[in-house]
Amino acid sequence: MHHLLDNYGDRAVRPVNDTSDTINVQARLLISQIILFDEPLQQLIFHGWLKLVWNDVYLQWEPNQWGNITNVSVFTKDIWKPDITFYENVDEKWESIKDIEASVTSDGTVTWFTPTILQVFCKVKVRYFPFDYQRCNITMASWRYDKSRLDIVAFDDDDAKQNVYDDNGVWTLLDTNMSTTDKYYECCDHPYALLIVEITMKRNPGFYIYNIIAPCMLLSIMTVFVFRVPPESGEKISLGMTNVLALTLYQQLIAANMPPLGDEMPVIEVYFLSMIIMGCISVMTTVVILRVYHYPATQAIPTWLQYVICPKSKRNKSKIQDILTASKRVSLWAVAPQPEGEKVSSRKENHRDGHVMSDYQTVSEWRRVAFLLDKLVFVVLSLSLVVVFLYVLVEYLLYLQTLDK
């Protein structure tokens, strides 16, 4: 080792016999654990196993001259190392890579295995949250050398295809695909070789289904059934407001796990927004219905409203008038002629009874209007709720069907 390192030369110079030669670097990155996927910041932090292999002509020797030693270990800080950079890195401290010794064989092949923790940018697609799949691209390339001086290729052996992923319960790693491409920049005549690692992950939606989606569906149904609560109970508005506040709280919980909305609107946000709108409409219409239910008897119901909403009210009113007239006739035949003073008192009582019956009739008509409004809004909101449910269900089913294909 002392012989090799003493004669190594400048570590900043590529280890080639001719400056026009290209160093071929083989690379692979295995994902062993997803530490954190910060969706609001769109950043993925994961632990991986990095492997780089290249040939260094300055680290060659004849085994028979050195006791048939064919393999030695050397720290990478003592030799030239390819400046592989992760383009999507967002860690302020750059890549966290452990400086483990590299293995060197007598023909100059350097193999470097090292664990690494990376924090990279990953654009999150939130359209089908929480039944979504996420794809993150990690680009590995030399920052200094173009393809004419350093070419990076992906391993395509069993070592590169092994599965070392440890499931964290939230994300399931479905696939890791590596591909190479060339990228031209305006600064340089030659392209840069890029190795792109594509990570495909699937979210486990169980937590969101049991703790957010299912309770919200029940709250949505309760929002509609506010209109089956009798107005005289005095609990319609409080129940409606409680549902709206609960839906808003769940909507905020979902929003906290999402990045700011960009190109697409999440289906679940459409659902929550629709439910909150329905909840607000429920509260507002409940206020109107209660106002109608408690309308004063001094305000007669308009004629057009009688015919539009309760056309039977006119017939009911005529029936009541017939009953009153019949009762008066019976009293005339059944009771003997009364003195003049008693007749005046009787007329006053009949006039008061007529007033009471008229007030009762008016109140009954307003309450009938309130009950009919209750039924009408219940039917309209029920149909709206079914439409929203079907929209969300169809969107998710079509998405899952597309993934299967």
BELFEN-V550566 format. One record per helix or strand. SS is the DSSP state (H for helix, E for strand). FROM is the first residue (numbers start at 1). LEN is the number of residues. If there is no record, write none. Layout:
BEGIN
SS,FROM,LEN ; SS,FROM,LEN
END
This chain:
BEGIN
H,2,5 ; E,23,16 ; E,43,18 ; H,63,3 ; E,71,4 ; H,76,3 ; E,84,3 ; E,89,1 ; E,96,2 ; E,102,4 ; E,107,15 ; E,133,10 ; E,150,5 ; H,158,4 ; E,171,13 ; E,192,12 ; H,206,23 ; H,231,3 ; H,236,21 ; H,267,27 ; H,303,6 ; H,313,22 ; H,340,65
END
